[in-house]
Amino acid sequence: MPVIEINNLSYVYNAGTLNEKRALDNITLSVEKGEFLGIVGANGSGKSTLIQHFNGLLLPSSGSIFVLGHDTRDKQYRSQLWKSVGLVFQFPEQQIFEATVYDELAYGLRNIGLGQPEIEVRVKEALENVGLIPEEQFLNTEPLCLSGGMRRRIAIASILAMKPDILVLDEPTAGLDPEGYAHILDTIKRCRKNQDVTVVMVSHYINDLLILSDRLVLLDDGCLQIWGPTREVLASADVKDYDLLFPDYIKLLHNLKKQGFQVNTGVLTLEEAVDEIDRLLEGE
């Protein structure tokens, strides 16, 4: 059973005004329990608008969205949805406000009424899940004393400590140096391994999503262009229309196919692309 069901969803900003803008147009898709769904598109394609419907921050202008079996338009259900759907915004390190790492992670746990022993266990587990170990080294540290990449991992840990059913990440690697980038991707992989959580990740760089995603969504100007298993999306996508989104090796394979060569365009990694080109050359 899907944990998120979206049916003919449209969203309009500033409806009825001179600044009216349709950000999403008739989106229909679903997210299965336990899967990793990648959402990719250029800036302004509607990615962030879409995921803000997942925890009820935005409501459809038309159509519907059901999360964990309930309509998000149900106000009473929506008010509690933040406990089940953890949304990590872009640059979450800028939203850290507590004096210590421990207090930052404990803040949400106190709000849901957990006792001190359970809070301590969850805080340590969350820090371990994002690779900040030994945990005792970080608990009393001021977040502002840490690097941007570490602060971002702490922001993600504060969501993981809540043990959400669905983890939604909006451009989690944006603006990071290569080391921070690698740590965040390792954190996401570790989350999937250590916690039974459904992950939705947004990026305008498809490279972030190729290896992680079970299925891929491609948005363009608020419209759903392609949606399906990652390899199938890559094999069917017309890279001419989404040139900036695809890595060079995928563009190369699509160009070879357009020239009449029998190549598999549904590759995920550079290594797979090299193998495909080697196979092509050996065949000649």
C-alpha positions, 0 to 999 in steps of 0.5 A: 500500500502506498504511504503517499498517494497523489491524485490530479494535484494542482497548486496555485500561488496567489490564486485570484491575484495579478501574481497568480502562478500555477506551480503544480499542474495535475500531478498523479503519482505514489510513494510506496512504503520503504522505497527511495523516491528521487524527485529531480527538476530544474529550479522552479520546476515545482519540486519544493512545492510538491514535497510541502504537500507531504506533511500538510504545509501546503494543501492542494488547490485541486486534486488530493493527497493522502499520506499514510492513508489519510487525506491531508485536508483533514485538519485534525490529522494534518496537525499531527502529521509532522510527527510522521513525516520529517521534512528537512528543508534546504540549508537546515543548518540555518534553522538550528536554534538551541544552545547545544547539540543535545538540546537541538535533538531533544527539542522535538522529542520533548514536544511529543512528551517523551520521558528523559530516558527515552530522549537520551536513547533517541538522541544518541541513536540519531547522532550515530545514524548520521555518523557523529560518533562518539556521541558524547563528543558532540552532545554539549557542543554548540552547533555554531562551533561546528562546520556547515556539513556537521550542522546539516547532519545535526539538523537531519539527526533532529528529524531522525530522532523523531523516528518518522515513517517518511523522511523528506529531504529538500536538496540536502547536499546543496552548497556543501564541499566534497567532504560534506557532500559525501558525509550527507550521502553516507548519512542518507544511506545509513538511514535507510539501512538502520531505520525502517523509513521511506525516503523522498529526496529532491535534487536538481542534480540527478547524480545525487539520485541515480544510485539511491533511488528506486524510482525517479520523478522528473518535473518540468515547469510544474508538470510531471514528465516522467515517473517510474523505476530509475533505470526505465526513466533514464532509458526513456528520457529525452536528454535533449529536453533536460540537458542540464539534468543528466550527467555527460555519460548518459547524454553520450549513450542517448546520442549514440542511440539516436545515431542508430547504435544499439546501446542500453541507455538505462545505466546508472553509473559511469562504470556501467556506461564504460562497460556499455561502450566497450561492448559496443566497440567489441561488437564492431 
